[in-house]
């Protein structure tokens, strides 16, 4: 399992080192991604704030816009400190705007924290994590999904804050988490054990399995490790090392304790997938797909997959380790510490 080291910056045009703006075209005639003749590079951005974890690297992050909470998973820089979940909140002083580190959740039994996701935002400020937990030295390690209440943790000491719930149904490390697209009480997790499970914060165990009912022995959601999940509309989208993008219709969960088969399967041949980001548009869902070999755009209405062209000043592709949609377009964070903005051209 790979951890990726991120620095976090806040600027007028968010950037890590420098930013390039490109355009995405999904015109029916061409079905290709294109760059404008003139490349816009923002060298004059002023860094407004840098958040540093003194003893940890940040390997995962999520933002709760509704509750103004920034969540970071911390992996120890050196032997000694336990992993942590860092919590930052907005500051609104008259002379200052930005983020303030409120504290870190860290307990001796936490051995690894792999991912974090804000969930159930309509019900409160909750977040879920993927954690490897061991109760004592020499004890077996459990691969767990944990739920925390941000409001509760902020009202007391963060350092040893206990989760509201701990689920240990996964057999291997938890790699990703996504909210349920329509039910705020539920969310999904993906794992190195190749399964996707659905959780209900009101229930003490997994309530559904994607790929079969009640997760029979040996059943898998994917043929390999699941690296990423996203939710959009009535669907959960998953991808991983088996080089496939799967589309799951969550409306089927109302009728059983699982989804027998995905509603759609899109292969990406010889392309282990790192990250996906789904966007509901006027003409259907678009999914940005970052693989070890390129950046792609998938249109689910006809399952067309389009590959992004490399910028002229980057002859060798370096993977994008994260992709996110915003009102400005698609942001892609690269291994070379750049942040690229792709803007959608109308068809």
Legacy VTK file of the C-alpha trace (Angstrom):
# vtk DataFile Version 3.0
C-alpha trace
ASCII
DATASET POLYDATA
POINTS 347 float
0.000 0.000 0.000
1.360 3.367 -0.989
1.273 6.554 1.055
1.613 9.851 -0.736
3.206 12.893 0.867
1.202 16.096 0.477
1.872 19.720 1.405
-1.279 21.782 1.816
-1.494 25.346 0.553
-4.256 27.937 0.352
-3.920 30.559 -2.352
-6.030 32.637 -4.695
-5.324 30.038 -7.380
-4.446 26.924 -5.353
-1.010 25.634 -6.320
1.780 23.445 -5.067
4.639 24.606 -7.199
3.018 26.118 -10.286
-0.309 25.711 -12.031
-1.161 25.020 -15.659
-4.632 25.575 -17.067
-5.847 23.232 -19.815
-9.184 22.507 -21.441
-11.161 19.277 -21.650
-13.191 18.622 -24.783
-15.727 15.825 -25.078
-17.217 16.862 -28.397
-18.936 13.969 -30.148
-16.890 14.583 -33.258
-13.496 14.210 -31.650
-13.863 12.646 -28.192
-10.474 13.872 -27.086
-8.869 16.033 -24.452
-7.075 19.086 -25.783
-4.892 21.868 -24.437
-5.217 25.486 -25.577
-2.475 26.859 -27.826
-1.324 29.158 -25.060
-0.599 27.647 -21.690
-1.414 29.746 -18.652
1.086 29.385 -15.833
0.510 31.101 -12.501
3.965 31.948 -11.149
2.837 34.951 -9.132
0.466 33.206 -6.731
1.074 34.204 -3.169
0.973 31.430 -0.644
-1.514 32.509 2.006
-1.011 29.698 4.461
0.894 26.475 4.995
-0.295 23.842 7.457
2.538 21.758 8.859
2.302 18.613 10.959
5.498 18.693 12.982
5.990 14.946 13.397
3.851 13.495 10.622
3.414 13.296 6.864
-0.129 13.844 5.573
-1.273 10.860 3.499
-4.980 11.655 3.109
-7.223 14.699 3.496
-10.863 15.712 3.271
-12.806 18.929 3.747
-16.215 19.395 5.329
-17.435 22.593 3.684
-20.669 22.592 5.659
-18.927 22.496 9.040
-15.646 24.212 8.181
-13.422 21.274 9.150
-10.257 20.120 7.395
-9.228 16.537 8.211
-5.728 15.112 7.701
-4.354 11.605 8.220
-0.826 11.710 9.664
1.878 9.065 9.207
4.864 9.392 11.556
8.010 10.840 9.952
10.190 8.668 12.165
9.854 5.842 14.644
8.141 6.794 17.864
4.922 8.787 17.482
1.693 6.990 16.680
-0.245 7.921 13.532
-2.877 10.592 13.948
-5.899 12.344 12.533
-5.362 16.109 12.577
-8.328 18.474 12.756
-8.192 22.044 11.431
-10.973 24.628 11.548
-11.506 27.990 9.863
-10.435 31.192 11.544
-12.404 34.386 10.940
-10.523 37.038 12.878
-10.748 40.608 11.607
-7.089 40.584 10.610
-6.745 36.953 9.591
-8.510 34.350 7.481
-7.367 30.783 7.127
-7.133 27.504 8.981
-6.065 26.717 12.510
-4.779 23.359 13.703
-7.075 22.453 16.592
-5.338 19.239 17.602
-4.663 15.627 16.754
-6.416 12.377 17.585
-3.825 9.743 18.413
-4.154 6.608 20.528
-1.562 3.910 21.335
-3.635 1.211 19.618
-3.602 3.108 16.302
-0.898 1.533 14.120
-1.842 2.981 10.710
-4.403 5.564 9.583
-4.924 5.199 5.848
-7.826 7.433 4.834
-10.356 9.943 6.152
-13.721 11.145 4.845
-16.382 13.552 6.095
-19.721 11.721 6.277
-23.329 12.366 7.329
-22.887 16.142 6.982
-26.640 16.718 7.163
-26.770 14.975 10.557
-23.704 16.602 12.096
-19.971 16.888 11.672
-18.910 13.246 11.514
-15.960 11.641 9.787
-14.835 8.076 9.088
-11.299 6.701 8.952
-9.553 3.545 7.844
-7.310 2.353 10.691
-5.158 -0.597 11.625
-5.620 -1.251 15.337
-3.829 -3.493 17.827
-4.877 -3.573 21.470
-1.452 -4.554 22.825
2.105 -5.443 21.814
2.093 -8.750 19.965
-1.677 -8.804 19.552
-3.198 -9.376 16.134
-3.886 -6.236 14.137
-7.436 -5.535 12.995
-8.341 -3.610 9.856
-11.060 -1.208 10.972
-13.404 1.524 9.835
-13.937 4.081 12.629
-16.485 6.889 13.045
-15.769 10.098 14.975
-17.935 13.074 15.939
-16.027 16.320 15.282
-18.290 18.308 17.619
-17.692 15.872 20.444
-13.932 15.708 19.922
-13.593 19.515 19.807
-15.424 19.886 23.117
-12.874 17.699 24.912
-9.248 16.682 24.563
-8.518 15.603 21.000
-5.433 13.570 21.840
-7.147 10.422 23.077
-10.607 10.903 21.579
-12.341 7.562 21.117
-14.380 6.709 18.024
-18.142 6.434 18.263
-18.021 3.102 16.430
-15.370 0.640 15.244
-16.135 -1.836 12.461
-13.742 -4.729 11.804
-15.388 -6.641 8.933
-12.624 -5.989 6.375
-9.848 -8.606 6.242
-7.103 -6.312 4.893
-6.182 -2.648 5.036
-8.959 -0.120 4.351
-7.900 2.036 1.406
-10.805 4.433 0.711
-14.155 5.717 1.996
-17.078 7.439 0.251
-20.402 8.788 1.553
-23.684 7.209 0.494
-25.063 9.457 -2.266
-28.636 9.530 -0.897
-28.652 8.181 2.694
-26.730 10.392 5.180
-26.644 7.603 7.786
-24.664 5.294 5.503
-21.284 5.245 3.788
-19.001 2.856 1.892
-15.444 1.585 2.304
-13.047 -0.183 -0.065
-10.155 -2.407 0.933
-7.072 -4.267 -0.160
-9.208 -7.390 0.379
-11.010 -6.410 -2.883
-14.365 -5.842 -1.199
-16.661 -2.826 -0.881
-18.885 -2.688 2.183
-21.743 -0.428 3.152
-22.049 0.785 6.740
-24.929 2.272 8.675
-23.822 4.373 11.649
-26.838 3.055 13.598
-25.815 -0.614 13.137
-22.870 -2.474 14.690
-21.747 -4.316 11.550
-21.621 -4.042 7.768
-25.138 -3.802 6.341
-24.375 -4.534 2.681
-21.739 -5.924 0.362
-21.222 -4.808 -3.232
-20.839 -7.897 -5.392
-23.233 -10.252 -3.614
-25.625 -10.617 -0.703
-24.109 -10.858 2.790
-20.548 -11.200 1.430
-20.307 -15.011 1.027
-16.906 -16.546 1.735
-14.408 -15.613 -0.962
-16.722 -13.089 -2.663
-15.048 -10.001 -4.100
-16.259 -6.665 -5.421
-13.171 -6.296 -7.646
-10.504 -8.704 -8.880
-7.776 -6.716 -7.104
-7.137 -4.118 -4.429
-9.644 -1.263 -4.459
-7.843 2.079 -4.500
-10.665 4.627 -4.771
-14.391 5.227 -4.370
-16.695 8.130 -5.198
-20.438 8.716 -5.061
-22.664 10.699 -7.410
-26.384 10.722 -8.141
-27.692 7.234 -7.355
-24.343 5.568 -7.910
-21.120 4.577 -6.235
-18.107 4.366 -8.545
-15.155 2.149 -7.661
-11.782 1.386 -9.221
-8.510 -0.296 -8.364
-5.580 -2.407 -9.446
-7.739 -4.740 -11.564
-7.865 -2.015 -14.243
-11.663 -1.659 -14.142
-14.120 1.084 -13.230
-17.351 -0.291 -11.746
-20.657 1.549 -11.403
-22.999 0.420 -8.588
-26.662 1.520 -8.360
-27.412 2.109 -4.670
-31.168 1.899 -5.262
-30.718 -1.885 -5.343
-29.723 -1.792 -1.663
-33.346 -1.134 -0.729
-34.301 -4.634 -1.845
-31.509 -6.728 -0.334
-28.422 -6.640 1.840
-26.149 -6.303 -1.165
-25.798 -5.489 -4.848
-25.309 -8.659 -6.853
-23.569 -7.092 -9.850
-22.422 -3.644 -10.981
-24.662 -1.616 -13.261
-21.691 -0.913 -15.516
-18.123 -2.094 -16.082
-15.569 0.022 -17.963
-12.125 -1.537 -18.530
-8.978 0.574 -18.620
-6.524 -1.913 -20.091
-3.068 -2.130 -18.520
-3.874 0.882 -16.346
-3.867 0.416 -12.581
-6.144 3.195 -11.309
-5.075 5.572 -8.527
-7.978 8.033 -8.141
-11.399 8.839 -9.541
-13.695 11.866 -9.199
-17.320 11.872 -10.385
-19.330 14.885 -11.552
-23.047 14.993 -12.395
-23.457 17.171 -15.463
-26.295 18.277 -17.699
-25.645 15.402 -20.098
-24.926 12.715 -17.529
-22.091 11.735 -15.243
-18.442 12.397 -16.010
-15.683 10.557 -14.158
-12.104 11.808 -14.071
-9.751 8.839 -13.855
-6.090 9.046 -12.849
-4.018 5.954 -13.580
-0.335 5.112 -13.378
-0.045 5.923 -17.098
-2.330 8.894 -17.711
-5.341 11.071 -16.975
-8.663 10.101 -18.559
-12.233 11.342 -18.752
-15.062 8.801 -18.772
-18.560 9.687 -19.985
-20.875 7.117 -18.471
-23.812 7.671 -20.845
-21.927 5.892 -23.645
-18.862 4.662 -21.682
-16.491 6.677 -23.852
-12.998 7.005 -22.375
-10.803 9.897 -23.482
-7.099 10.275 -22.676
-5.597 13.641 -21.790
-2.752 14.870 -23.949
0.507 15.634 -22.171
1.483 19.300 -21.861
4.281 20.205 -24.257
6.687 20.996 -21.419
6.195 17.556 -19.803
7.486 14.871 -22.177
7.342 12.197 -19.475
4.080 11.583 -17.661
4.111 11.601 -13.875
0.926 10.304 -12.220
-1.711 12.485 -10.650
-2.192 11.205 -7.109
-5.453 13.063 -6.536
-8.216 14.590 -8.674
-11.107 16.799 -7.539
-13.906 18.653 -9.312
-14.771 22.240 -8.386
-16.736 25.079 -9.938
-13.552 26.030 -11.797
-13.024 22.617 -13.374
-10.934 19.556 -12.570
-7.937 19.945 -10.264
-5.206 17.308 -10.577
-2.321 17.047 -8.077
0.798 15.577 -9.655
3.749 13.589 -8.424
5.973 16.482 -9.576
4.294 18.736 -6.949
2.278 20.686 -9.516
-1.446 21.346 -9.505
-3.114 21.362 -12.930
-6.532 22.852 -13.649
-8.533 21.323 -16.497
-11.567 23.278 -17.692
-14.500 21.711 -19.516
-15.339 22.915 -23.022
-19.022 22.727 -24.023
-19.822 19.955 -26.485
LINES 1 348
347 0 1 2 3 4 5 6 7 8 9 10 11 12 13 14 15 16 17 18 19 20 21 22 23 24 25 26 27 28 29 30 31 32 33 34 35 36 37 38 39 40 41 42 43 44 45 46 47 48 49 50 51 52 53 54 55 56 57 58 59 60 61 62 63 64 65 66 67 68 69 70 71 72 73 74 75 76 77 78 79 80 81 82 83 84 85 86 87 88 89 90 91 92 93 94 95 96 97 98 99 100 101 102 103 104 105 106 107 108 109 110 111 112 113 114 115 116 117 118 119 120 121 122 123 124 125 126 127 128 129 130 131 132 133 134 135 136 137 138 139 140 141 142 143 144 145 146 147 148 149 150 151 152 153 154 155 156 157 158 159 160 161 162 163 164 165 166 167 168 169 170 171 172 173 174 175 176 177 178 179 180 181 182 183 184 185 186 187 188 189 190 191 192 193 194 195 196 197 198 199 200 201 202 203 204 205 206 207 208 209 210 211 212 213 214 215 216 217 218 219 220 221 222 223 224 225 226 227 228 229 230 231 232 233 234 235 236 237 238 239 240 241 242 243 244 245 246 247 248 249 250 251 252 253 254 255 256 257 258 259 260 261 262 263 264 265 266 267 268 269 270 271 272 273 274 275 276 277 278 279 280 281 282 283 284 285 286 287 288 289 290 291 292 293 294 295 296 297 298 299 300 301 302 303 304 305 306 307 308 309 310 311 312 313 314 315 316 317 318 319 320 321 322 323 324 325 326 327 328 329 330 331 332 333 334 335 336 337 338 339 340 341 342 343 344 345 346
